[in-house]
Amino acid sequence: MMISSASSSNPGSIRDRLIRRGLKLTHLRLLAVLNETGQIRAAATKLAMTQPAASRLLAELDTITGAKLYQRHPRGVVLTPFGLKLADWAGKILRDLDAADREIGEMEAGQSGFVSIGSVTGPALDLVLPVLRQTRVTHPNIASNIFVDTSDKLAELLLSERLDFFVGRIPPDVDHGRFAARPVGPEPMSLIVRQDHPLIRTGSTSLADCVEYDWVLQAPGGLLRRTVETYILSKGLSLPHRVFSTSSTLMTLAIISQSNAIAALSEAVANFFSKADGLNARIATLPAAPDLAVSPYSLLRSKDRPLSPASQTIWDLVEDRLQASQTQDQVPRLQK
């Protein structure tokens, strides 16, 4: 088999040949419209140019392609097979450009794009997840990725530009001036056990009874671990004697389901796993620490990096949901 010397020795000699010979979008638009109208005058009128200008462009096309693209006849012009082929490609190129224009416009308007969101566990379920469900309906062309982790990991991802924004807390050892924040509020916590736990059977609501059992908590030094230990000590009680340390929600649930251990989890997580409209797991909430809560969290983004239009759209939806939930929380207090 023979290979032409032009293509083998210099592959770039064919690439962009028509462009280098002077092909412009105006030529393609004219050829595509001429294929529809069959008349130079009608095509010129549709493109708001004079007939001589259209004839000149067609003559240029013949020269650029090196082929006869059309033939005149009494009623107008007829495209040759070469002209029909180029007109077909011209139509595809112009439609692709229109599609690109629409996509860019949608991106600019925040209707499409990719958003990377981070969240600590509780808000991930009762704040971010509902917004993402809403986005699937209202903004189906926005793709999203969500990272659920501790605030220190999320802050690191944000500052390295791997997240657009996150719901959590600014770590104490990070410069707070690098963040723009929309405060949310404290994160309520719950003590959970398996449904047939001895404390459920006896109906005990005493925190003093709870600390006699094994507990499942974060590793020492974690925010949740510190919050729970500080709360217990503030009640004048000793800390639990035996604690299983894990940051895994799955492992936490596995441990309490097969033992009498007590776990402290975000209220949103506890509700999700215990209620029928969540996972309806066989766990129950103990009323022994009704005011247990982790320090306030915020909706956080980089102060120096603006959000993309799509990210701004999701940020605004999260803010709307926050505003709605805070308004609902205020109604019962106003009615008291």
Protein Blocks (a to p, Z undefined) as FASTA:
>chain_A
ZZdfklmmmmmlmgoklmmnopafklmmmmmmmmmnopaklmmmmnopafklmmmmmmmm
mmmnopafbdcdfklccddfklmmmmmmmmmmmmmmmmmmmmmmmmmnopaccddddddf
klmmmmmmmmmmmmmmmmmmbccddddddfklmmmmmmnopafbdcddddfkbcfklpcc
ddfbdcdddddddfklfklmnopabfklmmmpccddddehiaklmmmmmmmmmnopacdf
bdcddfbfklmmmmmmmccbdcdddfklmmmmmmmklnopabdddfkbmmgccddddddd
dfklccdfklmmmmmmmmmmmmmmmmmmmmmmmmZZ
